[in-house]
Amino acid sequence: MCGILAVLGCSDDSQAKRVRVLELSRRLKHRGPDWSGLYQHGDCYLAHQRLAIIDPASGDQPLYNENQAIVVTVNGEIYNHEELRKSLPNHKFRTGSDCDVIAHLYEEHGENFVDMLDGMFSFVLLDTRDDSFIVARDAIGITSLYIGWGLDGSVWISSELKGLNDDCEHFESFPPGHMYSSKEGGFKRWYNPPWFSEAIPSAPYDPLVLRRAFENAVIKRLMTDVPFGVLLSGGLDSSLVASITARHLAGTKAAKQWGAQLHSFCVGLEGSPDLKAAKEVADYLGTVHHEFHFTVQDGIDAIEDVIYHIETYDVTTIRASTPMFLMSRKIKSLGVKMVISGEGSDEIFGGYLYFHKAPNKEEFHRETCRKIKALYQYDCLRANKSTSAWGLEARVPFLDKEFIKVAMDIDPEWKMIKPEQGRIEKWVLRRAFDDEEQPYLPKHILYRQKEQFSDGVGYSWIDGLKAHASQHVTDKMMLNASHIFPHNTPTTKEAYYYRMIFERFFPQNSARLTVPGGASVACSTAKAVEWDSAWSNNLDPSGRAALGVHLSAYDQKLTTVSAANVPTKIIDNMPRIMEVTAP
């Protein structure tokens, strides 16, 4: 991931302003340690901190069209750039960078080209012919982006809060799937898929169509000119990513340059569920596996750095970001610059354990839509910023535009969790990759119960965080929480502790408003909390808060687990599961 910073129409083209922009851009240097670039046109500044993944030798930014009238600074990857180049036969490209197509597409099509891009991206494009500009962010918000406004009428764009929070009167998250046009003076949504309206789809479930769509999503993300690997927790999603990558790596440009043996990475406390499962998957796939251990104290010591880089006070995001942050540092130390990860599957397929309580297919589908729309505030933010803190790029094939379309067109009756029929969470995905002749994964991994990342690294991690927060936040402090933090008032000592750290780094009101709030259980939206009255007394983002569902639920007295929920039982019941041919 790169870092972009733009100040547009600031009514100041002095040397002092240029120095200030450079200073702010350097706050993003961790995102792109390979090159720094700055372009100035009058009172407009475009700065870039580059992490070189494609064409490291010549793809430095900003990028230009042939006569340099159009200037672009981009963070991200355009996976279909070769096809787009072919569609522009009359254009000459200055670099081999995948992002080089953007200026030329604008020159050819004007502002209506963003939907042609297949990838993850945030960019600022300046047209010096009329001093107009556009800003765009990818469909789901995989890349982080913020927009701010100065008192002098300027518009500020930054990959992270820290690039603009001290200089803008007001700032906010740039909405995913949107474009900001200076000509129109506001936002417009360029990404308009059918699922966005939350209408209930009716397409029949075809396992092979789903399988093919996901394999294509993974394969296109093997585009790289630098060493890479996969994040492997041993859960379904990351294991499928690793399995497909291992199958298709041979013969790619990356394999010819760096070798055909895949590297995999996992992090956890000693003896954690993820470490054990990941090792088994790695052995099965034959990857070069790297296992990183951390202690609860290691994680606690990193909390302040994590909050500074992740730029949130959301409890579940911080819990999961910390081990990912620690792992990313280790991965980068090995010379790896890109990893492929499994974020997004749980939102698309209803994989979180609270989906067991979805009352009907309509509510199930609407909740998946709500979860996907909010990803940029949670898992996308975590994956992007935890890795980019160390100059590492994370790619997420589950959030491929074409794959999302296929998955979200399926009649949600197929996604419903029905233990009596042997259908556990994400059954449609598991079934799609259940190949008897050429198995992708061992059966018990393919049917392993959902384990949220902050739980899977070791249950004592969350318990340790709660204990640490209790030592720093008193009961008296909690009594006054609503007066100290009237917006998104923390309801636990852990939340209060994170909020204190966040406000020290980002004290502006605009900053606290960028973080979502509301009741949640096991990562649900506030709406889904209504599905089970017992959850209102157990509001915690951990999967273990899904009482009656998780095998290691917090309150074992309230836990009643159907035999069909147990992975080993699922294997015993495979003949019966395969007989299920209708919702």
N, C-alpha and C positions, 0 to 999 in steps of 0.2 A: 504494500500500500504506500502511496505517495502522500505528500501533504500539499494542499493548495491553499493559497491566500490571495484574495483580490480586494482592492479598495478602488471603487469606481465612482468618479464624479465627486471627488473630495474637495474641490475648490482650492487645492494646494498642490503645486508642483515644485515645491522647494526641495532643496537638498535635505533639510531636516525631516521632511515627510518621507523621503526615500529611505533615510536611515531608520526611521520608525518602522516602516514596512519591513525592512530587512530584519530588524530586531524581532518583530512579531513572527515573521516567517521562521526564524531560528527556533522559536518555541515548538515548531513542528518538525524539527530536524530528525527526531527519532523515527519518524514515519518514512523518511527518505534520506538515508545517510550517504547515498552515492553521488549526488550532484545537487547544487543549488542554482536556480535561475531566477532572474528578475527582469521583467519588461516594463517600461514606462512609456505611456503615450499621453502627454499633457498631464492631466490630473487623475489618470487611471493607472493603476499598478497591478500587475499580475506576477505573483511569486510562486515558485515551485520547489519542493524538496523531493528529489527523485529516489525511488527504490527501483533499480533497473532489473526487470524480469525479462522483457522482450527487447531485443536489440540493445544490449548494454552499451555498445560502442558508439552508436550515433543517435540514439533516441532521446537526447536531453531536451528539456522543455524550458520555456514555452515552445509550442509548435506553430508553424505558419502555413498558409497557402503559398502558391508560386510567387506572387508579388509582395508577400508579407503584409498585405492589407488586413488579413484576418488572423487573429492571434488566439491561441487556445492554451489553457493550462488544465491538465486532466489528472485525476486520480482514478485508477482502475484498469480493467482489461476489456478489450473489445474482441470477443472470441471469433466473430465472423468478419474480421478485418480483411482477410484475403479475398473473400467473396465481394465485399464492398469495394475493394480496389479494382476488381475486374469490372464493376459497374460504373467506373469512372475512367474510361479509356483515354479521355482527353486531358487528364490531369497528370502532373508530374509530382512524385512524392520525394521529399527531401531525406526521409529516414525510413528505416524498416520497422519503426514502432507501430504497434497495433492502433495506437491513438491518433496516428497521423491522418487517418481518414476523416476525422471530425471536421476540420477546417474546410476540406474539399466538399464534403457532403453539404455543409452550410452554403458554400458558394454555388452549388448546383441546385439545391432544393429550398434554400431559405430556412426559416425556423422549423419547418415541418419535417424534420428528418430524424428526430430523436428515437422514434419507435423502430427505426431501421437498425438500431444498434442492439446487438445481442451480447450482453455482458454485464459487468458491474462497473459503475462509473459515477463520478461527480466531475463536472467540468464548468469552466467559465470561458466564454467565447466573446472576444471584443472585435467588433467590426469598425476599424479605424476610418472607413469611408464616410460614416455618418455618426461615429462615436456611440453607436448603440451596442448593447450587449445582451447575451442570454446566459442563463445558468440552468443546469439540469442535474437531476439525481436519478439513479437507476430505479427500476420498477418497485423493488421491495425495500430499498434503503440499505443494501449490503455495505456500501461505502458511507461513512459518516459525513455529514455536512450541516453547516449552520449559516444563517443569514442574519445580518444586523444592519441597523441604520444609525448614522451619525447625525448630530445636531446641524451639521453643515449641509445636509441633504445627500450625503454619501451613502452608498450601499456597500456593505462589507460581506465577504464570503470567506469561510474558513472550514477546513476539514475537522477542526476541533474548537471547542469553546475557548480554549486558552489563546487562540489567535485573534479573538475580537472582543472578549468580555470586558477588557479594561478600557476600550476605546469607543464603544457603541452605547448610545442612549437606550436602545432596546435591541434584543436579539432573541432568536428562537431556532428550533430545529427546522431545517429545510425539509418540506414534506416529500416523501418518496414518490416516484412516479409523476413528478411535477416539473414544470419548467417556469422560470421567471424571465419575463421579457421586459426590457426597458422601454421598448416601443409601446407595449400595452400597459406598462406600469403595474404589473402584478403577476400572480401565479395562474397557470392553467395546467390541468392534469393531462398528460400525454398517454398515460397507461390506463386503459379502460377495458379490462377483461370482463367477461360475463359474471364471474363470481363476485366482483366488487359490489354489485347491487344486492348480493346475498340471496338472489333468486335460487330456488332449489333445483339442482340439475337432475337429469334423468338418464344420462348415458349408461348403458350396461357396462359392467365390470369385465374387462378383458385382461387377464394376467399378463399375456405376452405383449400387449400394447404398452402396458405400464412398465414392464421390464425393459422393453426396447427404448422407451422414452428416457428412462433413468440412465441406462447405459450410454446413450448418446450425450446426456448431460455431463456425465463423468468424463467421457472421452474428449470432448471439446476443451475441458479444463486441463488437459495434459499439455497444452501449448505453453512452452517455457524454454528459455535459453539459459537457465540457471538450475542448480541442484534443488530438488524438491522431495517431499514425502507426504505421508498421510497421518492425520491424527487418529489414533485407534484406542477407543475406550473399552472395546469388547462388547459394546451394546450393538443392537441391530443396525442402526444408521451408519455409524462409522465403520463397522465391519463390512457392510455392503459396499461402501465407498472403497475400502481397501481391496476387497475381493475383485471388484470390477476393474480398478486401476491395475492390479496385479495381472489380470487377464489380458489387458489391452496395451500394456506399456511397451512390450516388445514391438519393434518396428516403427515406433514413433521417433520424431526428431530428438526428443528428450532422451530416449533410450540410447540412440546412436552417440549422443554427446556425453551422457553421464552413466550409462550402463543400464541394463534391463532389470536389475534387482531392486525391488521397491524397499524404501526405508519407512518404518512406522514408528510412531512416538506415543507414549502413554505416561500419565502422571498419576500419582496417588500416594496416600499414606501407606506405610508398611502393612501388607496383608489386606489391602482394600479389595472390594469386589471387582473394580475395573482392572486392576493390575493382573489379577488371576485370569480373567476372561480375555483380556487383550493378549496376554502371552500365548494362550491357547489358540486364538485366531491367527496370531503372527506365525506360530509354528505350522498351523494348517496351511497358510498361504505361502509360507517360505519367505517372509520378509526379513530384512535386517532390522531387528527390533531394538528400540532404545527405551528403556524403562527408567523413569525419573521418580525418585522418592522425595517427599517433603514431610516435614513435621508440622504439627499444629502451630508450634512456635514460629517456624519459618513463615507460615502463612500470616500469622498475626503481625509479625515484624514487617511484612510487605503491605499491609492494609492501606497505609497512607499513600504509598506510591501507586497502588492500584486505583484508589479513588481519584488521585490527581490525573492519572492517564485515562481511566474509564469515564470520568466526568458524570457520575451518577451517585445517588444515595439509595437507590433501590436495593433492597436486601438480597433478593435472590440473584441479582446480577453481580453483586460484589462477592457473594459466596462462591459463585461459579467462576468469576473472572480471576480470582486470586490464584488457584492452581494453574489455570491456563496462562496467566501472566508469568508465573514461575517456570512453567514448561517452555514457553516461547523463548525465554532467555537462554535456556539450555540448548534448544534446537538451533537458534541462531549461532551459538558458539561452535556448532559443528559445521558451519559453512552453508547451511540450508537457508534459502530465502523465500520459499513458497511451500505451503501445505494445503492439502485438500481436507475439508472437514464436513461433518454431517448435520450441521444446523438446518432447521426448517422442516424436517420430516414430521415432528410431533405436532406442529401447527397444521400442516396440510392433512394429515391422516388422523388427527385426534389421538395422539399417542400418549398424552399425559394421563396419569391414572384417574384423574377426576372425570374423564370422559366415560368411565364405567357407569356413571350416574346420569348420563344424558337421557332426558325423558322421551325423546323421539328423534327421528332423523332430521327434522327441520331445525330443532334447537342444536343438534350436533353440528349440522352444516354451518349455521350462523355463527357458532362459536369458533369453528375453524377459520371462517372469514375474519372474525374479529381478531383472532390470534395472528393471522398472517399480516393484517394491516398494522398491528402493533409491534411486529418483529424488530423494526428499526430502533425501537426504544429499549429493547431487551437483548435477545440473543445475537442479532446482527451487530448491535453496539458492542457487546462483549467480545464477539469473535474478531471484529475489526480492530478494536482498540487494544485488546489484550495482546494481540500479535504485533500490531504496528508499533507498539511501545518499544519493541526491540528490532524494528526494521524487518519484520516478517510479514508476508502476505498470506491471507487465508481465503481460499476459494470454496464456494458452497454450492455443489451441484443440485441439491434438493430445491434450491431457489432459482433454478433455471426457468426462464419465462415459458418455454414450450412444455417443460415437464409439469409446471404448475397448472398449465391449461389442461393437460391430459388428466392429471390427478383430481383437479377441482371440477371437472365435468362429470365425474363418476357419481351415479346416484348414491347419496350418502347412506342409504339403507345398507349398502355393502360395507361401509366403514364402521357401522354400529358394533359395539362390543357385546357379544352374546356368549357368555361362558357355557351355557347349557348346550350350545352348538360347537363348543371348542374354539370360538372366535375371540381371541384376546385382542388387546390394543394393536393397531396397525396390521391387522390380519391380512388386508388386501395387499400390502407391501410384502409381507412375509410369504404369502401364497405365491406371489409373482416370481419370487426367487427360490422357490422350493423345487429344485430340479433334481430328480432322482438319478438321471444319467450323468450329468456333469454338475455336481453340487457346488454351490457358491460358498456355503458355510456348513459347519456341523449343525445338525438339527437343533440341539439344545441351545446353540447360540442364536440361530435363526428365530427361535421361539423364546428367547430370554425375556423376562419381564422388564418393562421400562424402568430405567434407573436414571434419575436426573443427575447431571454431571456433578453438582455440588454434593450429592449423596454418594454417588459411585466412587468418588476418590477416597471415601472412607467416612462412615457415619460419625466418627468422633470429631471430624472437621467442623461440622455445624455445631455440635455440642460444645466444642472448645471455643468457638466464636461467641456463643451465648454466654459462656462462663466468663470470658475475657471482658465482654461488654458490661456484665454485671459488676465488675470490679471498678469500672470507670463511670458508671451512671447510677446514681442513687435513686431511691424511691421518691425522695423530695424533688429531684430533678424531673422525674416522670409526672409528678402532680402538676408541675408548671409547664409541661410540654406544649399545651395548646396556646399558651401565651408567648412562649419563645419561638415556636414554629407553628403559626396559625395555618399555613398552607401545608397540606400533606403532613399533618401532625403525626409524628412517630408514636406507635402504640406499643412498642417493645423497647427494652434497653438496647438491644442490638441495633435497631433502626435509629434510635437517638444517637448512639455512638457514631454511626456512619454519617449521620446528618451534621454533627458537630465538625467532623473532618471536612466534609464537602463545603460547608459554608465558610470555612477558613480559607479554602482555595478559591471559591467562587461565591463571593458574598452578595452579588447583585440579585435583585428580585427576578430578573429575566432568567438567570441561571437556574434558580430553584424551580421555575415554571417549566423547564425543559424535561424534568423528571416526572414520569407518570405516577399516579397514586391509586388508591382505591383498595377495597377488600380483595383478598386472594387466598385461595387454598390450593396447594400443590400446583402453583403457576396458573391458576384459572383467571379469567376476567372476573370483574365484580358481578356481572350478570349470571355467570355460571355458579357462583356461590349459592344462589337460590335453589339449585338442584337438590341439595340435601340439607335439611334443617340442622343436622348435627355439626356441620362444618362451621357454622357461625361462631362456635365456641372453640374452634381449633384453627384459627386463621394463621397459616404459616405456608410459605412457598415451597417447603420441602415436599417431595413425593410421599414421605412418610406421614404427612398430614392427611392423606387420602384414607381415612379410617374405613376399614372393611375391605380395602383393596390391596394395599401394599403389604407384602409378606413380612416386612419389618416396621409396621405402622407404630406410631408413637404410643398409642394406647392399645395394648394387646387385648385388654378386656373387651374392647369394642370391635375387635377384628374377627371377621368370619370370612375365610377364604375358600372359594369354590375350588374343588380339585382341578377344574379345568384351567384355573389361573396359574397353576404351578407348572413351570417349564417341563419338569420330568413327566408329569402327567400328560402334558400336551403331546409329548413324543409318543407315549403309550396310546394316545387317542388319535394318532395321525390317520389311520384308515377311515375313521368316522369323520374327521375334519375334511378329508379330501372328497367325501361323499356329498358335502354341502355344496349344492350347485345353484341355490337360489337364496336371496336375502332372507 
